[in-house]
Amino acid sequence: MMKKQLIMEKALELFAKQGFESTSIQQITEHCGISKGAFYLSFKSKDELILALIDYFMQQITSDIDYAVKNSKNENLLYIFYSELFHSLQKHVNFAKLLVKEQTQSFNDELFLKMRYYDCLTDRSISHLVDRLYGKEIEPLKYDLVFTIKGFINSYLSLFLFNHIPLDLDLLSKSLVDKTNLLAKHSSIPFFSKELKQILTESLDHELSKEELIELITQEIVEIEESVEKESLILLKQELLQPSFNPVIIRGLIENIRNHPHCKWISYLLRKHYHF
């Protein structure tokens, strides 16, 4: 296991018991069985570790949902979106509980900006989903539906966070598909003005540059051990620097790295870069 991954997993165990603020770096290093020097080789501070944890879990969820949706046919698209989302949330529910608790107790600007970034990614994904499902017919109500879908997600998320009851995620997903389709077909009064739409669109338009993507891949190549994923990353970096592969090969290389926990985010960004 990579040292950074070990630190994150062990730190999460302590954070879940004690919270972010009450857990010291000394406690983390003792729980990991490493020195403080080894900790600081991986993370500059506890705050950096916390942000890395947020990145890790949010990137896992975002990339899994994106892949499932983009590889689904339109007739099952909405169900797959809800199902994949709630299964991912259920899988990471302990971290989600911790994050909600800490957000209510902290006014950390970096934490706020980090969550805002992933919130914008969620808006963008749902916006593309609505485009695929309903097309131009729903254009005046598009952003109202985007925020309604987010509202459904946030409302039902409370069942995961505050209740200890078994949930039928298949039934939940089907129920939300039914509700979403009813709103899409029968809503008639939009809330979003032209100005509000413009502001929202601008917040969703930022894309990682090719240079930023190359830098991210370079960092990951250094950190992961020799493997098919590492070889694929090297080839993908070369392709970004000097394009020569056809789309089939590029897709195959991205597929090679998709299930590696430290490459999921890169596979997500590469799919967006190549419009796969």
C-alpha positions as CSV (number, residue, x, y, z in Angstrom):
1,M,0.0,0.0,0.0
2,M,1.3,3.5,-0.9
3,K,2.3,5.6,2.2
4,K,-0.1,8.4,1.4
5,Q,-3.0,5.9,1.1
6,L,-2.0,4.3,4.4
7,I,-2.0,7.7,6.2
8,M,-5.4,8.6,4.7
9,E,-7.0,5.3,5.7
10,K,-5.6,5.4,9.3
11,A,-6.4,9.1,9.7
12,L,-9.9,8.6,8.6
13,E,-10.4,6.0,11.4
14,L,-9.3,8.6,14.0
15,F,-11.3,11.4,12.4
16,A,-14.4,9.2,12.5
17,K,-13.9,8.7,16.3
18,Q,-12.6,12.1,17.3
19,G,-13.4,14.6,14.6
20,F,-10.9,16.7,12.6
21,E,-10.0,19.3,15.2
22,S,-9.5,16.8,18.1
23,T,-7.1,14.6,16.1
24,S,-3.4,15.6,16.2
25,I,-0.7,14.7,13.7
26,Q,1.1,12.9,16.6
27,Q,-1.9,10.7,17.0
28,I,-2.1,10.0,13.3
29,T,1.6,9.0,13.0
30,E,1.3,6.7,16.1
31,H,-1.8,5.1,14.6
32,C,0.1,4.6,11.3
33,G,3.3,3.4,12.9
34,I,5.4,6.0,11.1
35,S,7.5,9.0,12.1
36,K,6.4,12.7,11.8
37,G,9.0,13.1,9.2
38,A,7.4,10.4,7.1
39,F,4.0,12.1,7.5
40,Y,5.4,15.5,6.3
41,L,6.9,13.8,3.2
42,S,3.4,13.0,2.1
43,F,1.4,16.0,3.5
44,K,2.5,19.4,4.5
45,S,-0.2,19.7,7.3
46,K,-3.3,18.1,8.7
47,D,-5.4,20.5,6.6
48,E,-3.7,19.3,3.5
49,L,-4.5,15.7,4.6
50,I,-8.1,16.6,5.2
51,L,-8.5,18.2,1.7
52,A,-6.8,15.1,0.2
53,L,-9.4,12.9,1.8
54,I,-12.2,15.0,0.5
55,D,-10.6,14.9,-3.0
56,Y,-10.2,11.1,-2.8
57,F,-13.8,10.3,-1.8
58,M,-15.5,12.9,-4.0
59,Q,-13.4,11.9,-7.0
60,Q,-14.3,8.2,-6.5
61,I,-18.0,9.1,-6.4
62,T,-17.9,11.6,-9.3
63,S,-15.8,9.4,-11.6
64,D,-17.9,6.3,-11.0
65,I,-21.2,8.1,-11.7
66,D,-19.8,9.8,-14.8
67,Y,-18.6,6.4,-16.2
68,A,-21.9,4.7,-15.5
69,V,-24.0,7.4,-17.1
70,K,-21.8,7.9,-20.2
71,N,-21.9,4.1,-20.9
72,S,-25.6,3.8,-20.5
73,K,-28.4,3.9,-23.0
74,N,-30.9,6.7,-22.8
75,E,-33.8,4.6,-21.8
76,N,-32.0,3.5,-18.5
77,L,-30.0,6.6,-18.1
78,L,-31.9,8.3,-15.2
79,Y,-32.3,5.1,-13.2
80,I,-28.6,4.3,-13.6
81,F,-27.7,7.9,-12.5
82,Y,-29.7,7.7,-9.3
83,S,-28.8,4.0,-8.6
84,E,-25.0,4.6,-9.1
85,L,-25.1,7.8,-7.0
86,F,-26.9,6.2,-4.0
87,H,-24.8,3.1,-4.1
88,S,-21.7,5.2,-4.1
89,L,-23.0,7.3,-1.2
90,Q,-23.9,4.2,0.7
91,K,-20.4,2.8,0.2
92,H,-18.8,6.0,1.5
93,V,-21.5,6.9,4.1
94,N,-19.1,7.0,7.1
95,F,-17.0,9.7,5.4
96,A,-20.1,11.6,4.3
97,K,-21.4,11.7,7.9
98,L,-18.0,13.0,9.0
99,L,-17.9,15.6,6.3
100,V,-21.4,16.9,7.1
101,K,-20.6,17.1,10.8
102,E,-17.3,18.9,10.3
103,Q,-18.9,21.4,7.8
104,T,-21.4,22.4,10.4
105,Q,-18.5,23.1,12.9
106,S,-16.0,24.7,10.6
107,F,-15.8,27.9,8.5
108,N,-12.6,26.9,6.8
109,D,-12.4,28.7,3.4
110,E,-10.5,26.0,1.7
111,L,-13.0,23.4,2.8
112,F,-15.8,25.6,1.5
113,L,-14.1,26.1,-1.9
114,K,-13.3,22.5,-2.2
115,M,-16.9,21.5,-1.7
116,R,-18.1,24.2,-4.0
117,Y,-15.9,22.8,-6.7
118,Y,-17.4,19.4,-6.4
119,D,-20.9,20.9,-6.2
120,C,-20.2,22.6,-9.6
121,L,-19.1,19.3,-11.1
122,T,-22.4,17.8,-9.9
123,D,-24.3,20.6,-11.5
124,R,-22.5,20.0,-14.7
125,S,-23.1,16.3,-14.7
126,I,-26.8,16.7,-14.1
127,S,-27.0,19.4,-16.7
128,H,-25.5,17.0,-19.3
129,L,-27.9,14.3,-18.1
130,V,-30.9,16.5,-18.6
131,D,-29.7,17.5,-22.1
132,R,-29.4,13.8,-23.1
133,L,-32.8,12.8,-21.6
134,Y,-35.0,15.7,-22.6
135,G,-33.2,17.8,-25.3
136,K,-34.4,21.2,-26.4
137,E,-38.0,20.5,-25.4
138,I,-37.2,21.3,-21.8
139,E,-34.7,24.2,-22.4
140,P,-36.7,26.9,-20.5
141,L,-36.9,24.6,-17.5
142,K,-33.5,23.0,-17.8
143,Y,-31.9,24.5,-14.8
144,D,-35.0,24.3,-12.6
145,L,-34.9,20.5,-13.3
146,V,-31.1,20.4,-12.6
147,F,-31.7,21.9,-9.1
148,T,-34.8,19.8,-8.5
149,I,-32.7,16.6,-9.1
150,K,-30.1,18.0,-6.7
151,G,-32.8,18.7,-4.2
152,F,-34.1,15.0,-4.5
153,I,-30.5,13.8,-3.9
154,N,-29.9,16.0,-0.8
155,S,-33.3,15.2,0.7
156,Y,-33.0,11.5,0.4
157,L,-29.3,11.6,1.5
158,S,-30.6,12.4,5.0
159,L,-31.9,8.8,5.1
160,F,-28.3,7.6,4.9
161,L,-26.9,10.1,7.3
162,F,-29.4,10.2,10.1
163,N,-31.2,6.9,10.1
164,H,-30.1,3.3,10.7
165,I,-32.6,1.6,8.5
166,P,-32.1,-0.7,5.5
167,L,-32.9,1.1,2.2
168,D,-34.1,-0.5,-1.0
169,L,-31.9,1.5,-3.4
170,D,-33.6,0.0,-6.5
171,L,-37.0,1.2,-5.4
172,L,-35.6,4.6,-4.4
173,S,-34.0,5.0,-7.8
174,K,-37.2,4.0,-9.6
175,S,-39.3,6.3,-7.5
176,L,-37.0,9.3,-8.2
177,V,-37.1,8.5,-11.9
178,D,-40.9,8.6,-11.8
179,K,-40.9,11.9,-10.0
180,T,-38.2,13.5,-12.2
181,N,-40.1,12.5,-15.4
182,L,-43.3,13.9,-14.1
183,L,-41.7,17.3,-13.4
184,A,-39.9,17.3,-16.7
185,K,-43.2,16.7,-18.6
186,H,-45.6,18.8,-16.6
187,S,-43.8,21.7,-15.1
188,S,-44.5,25.0,-16.8
189,I,-43.2,27.9,-14.7
190,P,-39.4,28.4,-14.8
191,F,-37.6,30.1,-11.9
192,F,-34.3,30.7,-13.6
193,S,-34.1,34.0,-15.5
194,K,-31.7,34.6,-18.4
195,E,-29.3,36.3,-16.1
196,L,-29.3,33.5,-13.5
197,K,-28.7,30.9,-16.3
198,Q,-25.7,32.9,-17.5
199,I,-24.2,33.0,-14.1
200,L,-24.7,29.3,-13.6
201,T,-23.4,28.4,-17.1
202,E,-20.2,30.5,-16.5
203,S,-19.6,28.6,-13.2
204,L,-19.8,25.3,-15.0
205,D,-17.5,26.1,-18.0
206,H,-14.1,25.8,-16.4
207,E,-12.1,22.8,-17.8
208,L,-8.6,21.6,-16.8
209,S,-6.0,22.7,-19.4
210,K,-3.9,20.1,-21.2
211,E,-0.9,21.4,-19.3
212,E,-2.6,20.9,-15.9
213,L,-3.7,17.4,-17.0
214,I,-0.1,16.5,-18.0
215,E,1.1,17.7,-14.6
216,L,-1.5,15.7,-12.8
217,I,-0.5,12.5,-14.8
218,T,3.2,13.1,-14.2
219,Q,2.6,13.3,-10.4
220,E,0.6,10.0,-10.5
221,I,3.3,8.2,-12.5
222,V,5.8,9.0,-9.9
223,E,3.6,7.8,-7.0
224,I,2.2,4.5,-8.2
225,E,4.1,1.3,-8.4
226,E,5.0,-0.5,-11.6
227,S,1.8,-1.9,-13.2
228,V,-0.4,-1.9,-16.3
229,E,-1.9,1.3,-14.9
230,K,1.5,3.0,-14.7
231,E,2.5,2.0,-18.2
232,S,-0.9,3.2,-19.5
233,L,-0.4,6.6,-17.8
234,I,3.0,7.0,-19.4
235,L,1.5,6.3,-22.8
236,L,-1.5,8.7,-22.2
237,K,1.0,11.4,-21.1
238,Q,3.0,10.9,-24.4
239,E,-0.3,11.1,-26.3
240,L,-1.1,14.4,-24.8
241,L,2.4,15.7,-25.6
242,Q,2.6,14.2,-29.1
243,P,-0.7,12.9,-30.4
244,S,-0.4,9.7,-32.5
245,F,-2.9,7.1,-31.3
246,N,-6.4,6.6,-32.7
247,P,-9.4,7.0,-30.4
248,V,-9.8,3.2,-29.9
249,I,-6.3,2.9,-28.4
250,I,-6.9,6.0,-26.2
251,R,-10.2,4.6,-24.9
252,G,-8.4,1.3,-24.2
253,L,-5.6,3.0,-22.2
254,I,-8.2,5.1,-20.2
255,E,-10.1,1.9,-19.5
256,N,-6.9,0.3,-18.2
257,I,-6.6,2.9,-15.4
258,R,-10.3,3.4,-14.6
259,N,-10.5,1.0,-11.7
260,H,-7.3,1.9,-10.0
261,P,-8.4,4.0,-6.9
262,H,-5.6,6.6,-7.6
263,C,-6.3,6.8,-11.3
264,K,-10.1,7.1,-11.4
265,W,-10.0,10.9,-11.3
266,I,-7.5,11.0,-14.2
267,S,-9.6,8.7,-16.2
268,Y,-12.6,11.0,-15.6
269,L,-10.6,14.1,-16.7
270,L,-9.3,12.3,-19.8
271,R,-12.8,11.2,-20.8
272,K,-13.8,14.8,-20.6
273,H,-10.7,16.0,-22.5
274,Y,-11.3,13.6,-25.3
275,H,-15.1,13.9,-25.2
276,F,-15.6,10.2,-24.6
